[in-house]
Amino acid sequence: MKTLGCLLVLFTVLHGAAQDQPVRIAEEQRGNRIAFYGLNEDFKDYDVLFEVKGSNFRQSKARPRWIRIPATSKVLLKTIILLRDKTPQYTYSLKVNDSLSPRALKPESTVIEVPPKMITPKKPITLYTFEECSTCDTIVNQLKANNYHFKEILLSEKPSVKESLSKMLNQSLDSLQHPIINLGGHLYTWIKDYETLLAEVEK
């Protein structure tokens, strides 16, 4: 059990275990009522089965039904009524199914803003950049624009890293025109553009 203000969600994802909590629950209290909303932060539709158990509140005695939450939408799943001068204690569970049923309820929904998903490349990307680099900013900006996970290290702020890289490459870094890129543990100094970088990542 839990008291008002705490949040506990039990996710059981069916037919889609790879999804990382595509639906979450948001609570909103108004007066003596608490509304539970399902927020679908994925770009596909889901059916959900939501149930609240506990004490010191009233709720509909109807059997829980599967409810459709469209992609990037918010749907009211349930409302409970608090008992006067009582502190509600409750837990709730949420089952999420991406195999849509024609019998699922389809209540009114509200579109929500969902940031684009970040892309995790096949090989971890670390860029060592420096002010004299003629292509660094372009590559970094394109990775950001396309929502790639990557790490950027500015060598002017990490002199010890610069020294270590110089020894590993056996050359002065001041003569380089392109970023030093670490792809899965291998260093590259000749990658000059975003397209070439992605090609190497996919190899």
Buried (B, 14 or more C-beta within 10 A) or exposed (E): EEEBEEEEEEBEBEEBEEBEEBBBBEBEEEEEEBBBBBBBBBEEBBBBBBBBEBEBBEBEEEEBEBBBBBBBBBBBBBBBEBEEEEEBBBBBBBBBBBEEEEEBEEEEBEEBEBEEEEEEBEEBBBBBBBEEBEBBEBBBEBBEEEEBEBEBBBBEEEEEBBEEBBEEEEEEBEEBEBBBBBBEEEEBBEBBEBEBBBEBBEE
